[in-house]
Amino acid sequence: MNNSIKFLLIFFLSATQVFLLIGGFNWWVDPYGVYHPKEYKAKSPIWMSKQLRLAKAYRVQQLKPLGIVIGASTSQLGIDPSHLGWDKNVVPRYNLSLPGANIYESFRYFQHAHALNPPKQILIGLDFVSFNTFAPLSDDFNEEHMVVSRDGNNQDNKLLNFGLTLFSLSAIKASQKKLIYREAGTHLYNGTEFSDENKIELRNNRLAIMGSAKNYVSKLLFPPPSHRFCLDDGVAKNSSFQLLMNILETSKKEGADVRLFIQPTHAYLLEVFKIMGVMDDYNKWQYKLITLVESVNQKYPESIQFPLWNFGGYNSVTTEKVPSRENPNQNMLWYYDVAHFNKSLGDMIQDRIFNFNSNGKITPEDFGTQVSAENFVRYKRSQDVKQTKYALINKKDIKELSNSVNSVKKNIKAFDCDQITGIKN
């Protein structure tokens, strides 16, 4: 008996030592930037774990930013909140956008930031696919990372996050990667995804555009596991629009300055929407956004009016020439793929939204339109004309694009959105 007790005692003491060693190692490496936060330097590159939802939730708790960017990967990569058009008194500012985030995730992170310190200025990037009723929650999304529940009640997340950041297998892997890649920045300190555009290697940009169009269909537009797209369920209203309204109304009550914009996807992606039969949904989505924003503005007439900008559609920027078959490695000015754009384009977006001009930089006149119910019909007619012209000029390339996308389309079963009986987040 004594030997058994002695064995168990040694075993548990050894296990405890290993456990503390793991925790100490993760505390020292600090893969999520929780325990040794650096001085806030917005443009300084830092390494962040792939568990961005945990890392960014913590970063917001530390910074309590007065300015935030909300959106998906397009905003995380292209929108730098260090842009000088922001109110200079709104600091710190943080890009709270997350890759693959649907509107529910964006709403929860807004709640998180608001509970810690109500933001005074908010820039919201709107992605069409984020409003799909079948858009899934990301694998690393966890409600308990937030300081408030969905209902707005305070919740204690310290014990769970303590375990995740010090003693989980994910933390060990993240620490190993940070040690290996510690000299390589993944993000700017202000939350924007880092990309040193001067060091981007020569690549096949034509393949990047064509390939991303095909992958966009099966991974984002018609995401697994259902591979369906619906804006409405035929019974209830799309909850994504209601969540966006909640963000706007909460911001109105706090007197915040909110500006919204529709992302400038490359024109090839709009051609994909046509091929996949969702172009009517895209136009419906735009009009729903207009009516939603205007309804909130009308409800709070004495407050700052929230503008909605549209940088999508066919314009001199989004119709940037795709490299030819003969010269596929030719550089593109604005786009990494059909959806993601670089910070230079992101700065042009912010120049327009904040009415900011510097160093004689000129933003094309047709890039960015403040849309309303009054001008939408005129805008839509203009877009139809531009689309027809674009299709004629780029007939051969669009045929190649169509063949590529149709190879995916044939594997996606048709679905009647009116058959849905409810929406689940």
N, C-alpha and C positions, 0 to 999 in steps of 0.2 A: 504493500500500500504506500509506504513512504517513498519507494522508488518511483511509483506511478505519479505521486504528487510532485516529486522532484522533476520528473520528465515533463509534466504539464507546465510546471512553473518555468523551466528553461525554455520550453517551446513558445510559450506566450511572451516571455521576455524577449526572445529572439525575434518573434514576429513583430512585436512592438518596436524594436529597434529598426527593423527593416522598414516598417511603416513610417516611422519618424524620419528615416533617412530619405525615403521617397518624397515625403512632404517637404523636408529641408531642401532637397535638390530642386524641386519645383518652385519653392519659395525663392531660392537664389536665382534661378533662371528667369522666373516670372514670365511665362510665355504669353500671358494675357495682359501684361502691363498693369497688374492689380496692386502689387505690394511695393514696387519701387517706381512710382510714376515720375516721369521726367518733367522738367519745366516746359510749359506750353510754348512751343514754337511751331506755329501753324504749318509752315512749309518744310519742316524737317522730316526726312524720310525715317520711318520706323518699321520694325518687323511686327506683324500681327498674325496670330494663329488663324488657321482656316475656320475655326469656330468663331466667326465674326460676330454672330448674334450674342454670344456670351461676352466677347471682348468689347464690343461697342456698347453693350448695356452697362458694363463696368466703367467704360471711359466717360459715359454721360454722367454717371454717378459722381465721378471725380471732378469733371469740368463744370457741370451744371450750366451748359451753354445758353446764351441769350439768343443765339441765332442758329437755326438748324436747316439742313436740307433733307427732304423726305423723298424717297423713291426707290427704284430697283437698281440693277447693276449699271444701267445707262447713266443714271445720275451719279452713282458712286464713282464711276470712271471719268465722266466728263465735266462734272460741276464742282469747281473749287470755290468753297465759301470764303477764301481769302480775297476774292475779287473786290476791287476798290469801290464798286457800286453800292455795296452794302452800307448801311448806316454805321459810321465809324464808332459810334458809342455802343453798338451791339457786339460785345466781345465777352467771352470767347464764342467762336462759331464752330459748328461741327457738322460734318456730313454724315447723317444718320441713315443714309440709303444702304440697302442690303441686296446682294445678288439674289435674283429669283423671288423677291418679296412680293406677295400679293397685298391687297389693300388692308386686309385684316392685320398682317404683320406690321405694316407701316402705321396703322392706327394704334396698335399696342405700344410701339416704340414712341409714338407721339405722346401717349398717355404717360409713359415712363418719364420722358423728358419734362413733360408739363408738371408732373407731381413733384419733381425735384426742383424745378425752377421754371415757371412759365416763360417760354420763349417770346421775345419781342418781335422777331422777324423770322419768317418761315418761307422757304422756297420749295414748292412741291412739283416734282417732275412726274408726269402722268404717262403711264405705259398702257396701251390697249390691252395686252394680254393679262395684266394684273387685275382686270375687272371680269375675267372669265369666271363664271360660277363654279367651274371645275378646276380652277387654279389651286394646286395643292399647297399646304403649308410646307416649308422647308424642313429637311430632316433635323437640322440643329436648332430649330425654333423651340423655345421652352417658355411657357407662360410664367414660370417661377423665376425667371431672370429679372422680371419687372418688380418695381417697388409697390405697384398697385395691381389689383386684380382687374379683370375686364369690366367689372361693375364700378371700378374707381375706388375700391376699398384698399386701405394699406395692407400690405402683406410683407412678412419678414422673409427675405431671400438669402440672408447671410449664411445660415448653416448649410444649405444646399450648395450655394456657390463656393463656400469654403471647401467643401468636399470635392467639388468638380475641379477647382483650380489647383488643389494640392495633392489629392490622392487618387484621382481617376486615371484610367489607362489613357484617355485622351490627353490629359495634362502631361503625362510622361512622354507621349509621342510628340506633342507640341514643343516640349522643352528640348527634345533631341533635335528637332528640325530648327529650332531657333539657334541652337549652338552651331549647327552646320551652316545655316544661312544668315547668321547674325549681321553680316556686313551688307546684306541685300535688303533694301527697303521694299515692303509690300504696300504700304500706305503712307500718306502724309500724316502728320500728327493731328491734322484737323479732320481725319476720317476719310479723305478722298483717296481712292485707289491710286497707288504710285505707278507712274509709267514715265520712264526717261525716254522721251521721244527722240532724243539725239542718239540713243544707243540701240534703237530698234533695228534688228538685223534685216537685211534684204530678204524679202519673202515674196511668195506668189500671191499678190493681192487680188488677182482675178479669181484664183481658187478660193481665197478667203471669203470673198463676197458670195460667189456661187455656192460654196459649201455651207456657209452660215445660213443662207436662204433655205436650203434643204433641211438642215438641222433644226432651224427655227420652227418648222412646221410640226415635227414630231416631238420636240422637247418643250416648246413654249406655247405655240399657238394651239396645239392639240396635245396637251401634256399627258404623260402616263399617270395613272394606269388606265384611265377611261378613254383617252384620246378624243375628247369632245370639247367643243366650244359653244357656250351659250352666254349671252348677255342677260337674258331673262329666263325665268323658269315657267312662264305661262300662268303662274298662280300668284306668287309673292314677288315683291320688288327685289331687285338685285341688292343684296346687303352691302356690297362694296360701295355703292353710291350713298347709302345711308351712313356708312362709316366715314366716308369723306365729308359728308355734311356735318357729322359730329365734330370732326377736326376743325372745320371752318367755324361752326357756331361757338365752340369752346374758345377759339382764337378771337372771335368777335367780342365775346364777353370780357376777354382779357385786354382788349384794345391792341392786339398784335397786328403787325403789317404782314399780310400773307399774299404771295404772288404764285400763281399756278401756270404751268406751261405743258403743252402737249409736245412730246419728244420728236425731234427731227430725224425720223428713221430715213434711211436711204430709199430712193424711189423704187428700187428693186423690191423692197419689202412690201410696198403698196401693190406692186404687180403680183406678188405672192398672195396677198389678200384677195385679189381678183381671181386668181387661179383656184384658190381654195373656197371661193364663194362666200367670203365674209366681209366683202367691201361694204355692203349695205349695213352690216353690224358696225363697222368702223365709223361710218357716217352717223349712224344712230348714236353711237357712243359719244361722238363729239358734241352732238346736239344735246344729249342728256347732261353732259358736263356744263354746257352753257346755261341751260335752264336751272341746274342745281346751283351754280355760282351766283346767278342773277337772283334766284329766290332767296338765298342767304343775304345778299346785299340789300335786297328790298326789305327783308325782315329787320335789318339793323341799319336804317337809313342815316343815322347820325354818326356811324362809325366809319373807319377807313374802308373805302370800297376795294374789294379784292378783284384784281384783273385776271383774266384768263387769256394767255397767249398761245397761239398755235404756230409752231415752227415745223410742223409736218407738212404733208402734201407734196406737191410738185413745185419747186422753186429753184433758183440758181445754185443753191447749196446742196439740197437733197438730191438733185439730179447730177451730182458730180460724176464725171465720166469714169466708168469702170475700165481698168486696163484691158487692152486688147489681147487676143490670143497670141499675137506676134510679140507683144511686150508685156507679159503677165506680171512682171516684177516692178512695173512702174509704180512710183509712190502715189498715194492718195493724200490729198490735203486734209480731209476731215474724218474719214471713216476707217475703222478697223474691220468692220463687217457691216451687214445690213442694218444692224440695230445700234451698235456702239460707236460713239464718236469720241474724238480726242478733246483735250482741254482747250485747244485753240478755238474749236467750235463752241465748246461750253462757255468760253469767255465772250464769244459773240452773242450767245443767247442772253447772258447776263448784261452785256452792254445794252441790248435792246430793252430788256425787262426793267433795268434800273435807269434807263435813259442816260447812260454813262459814255463819255467819249474821252479817249486818251491817246496821245502820241500820233494823232492824225489817222488812227485806224478807222476804216470805213466798213460798216456792216451793210451788205447788199439790201437795197430797199424792199425787195420782195421776200426777205427772210424775216419772218415773224409778223404775225397779224393779231391784233387784239380782237378776239371774236366775240360776237354777241348774237342774240336772237334776231336782231335787226339786220345784221349784215351777213348772216350765215348762208342764206339762199344765194345771194350774190357771190359769196366766196365759193360755194359748192359749184355753181355754174362755171366759174373761172377755172376751178380745179378740173372739171370734166374736160374742158377744152385743152388744158395743159397735158392731161393724161393721154388724150387721143394723139396729140402732137408728139409726145414722148414715145409712145408705142410705135409710131410710124418711123421715127428717126432711129430707134434702137430695135428694129424688127428682128434682126438676126440674133442679137443677144437675148432678147426676151423669149424667143423660141427655144434657145438653149436652156434658159432659166425654167421655162414651162416644162420642158422634157424632164429636167432634173426634179422639179417639185412634184410632177405627176407620178414619178416613180414611188414617191412616198404617199401621195394622195390615194392611190389605188388600194393601199393597205388600211386606210381609215374608213370605217363604216359610217354611212350617213346616219344622222341622228336628228330627230325632231325635238327641238327644245320645248315645245308645248307639252311633251310627255312628262316632263319633270314635275314632281309633286312637292318639292321643297328644296331648299338650299342648305348645304352643310359647310361650315367653315372648318 
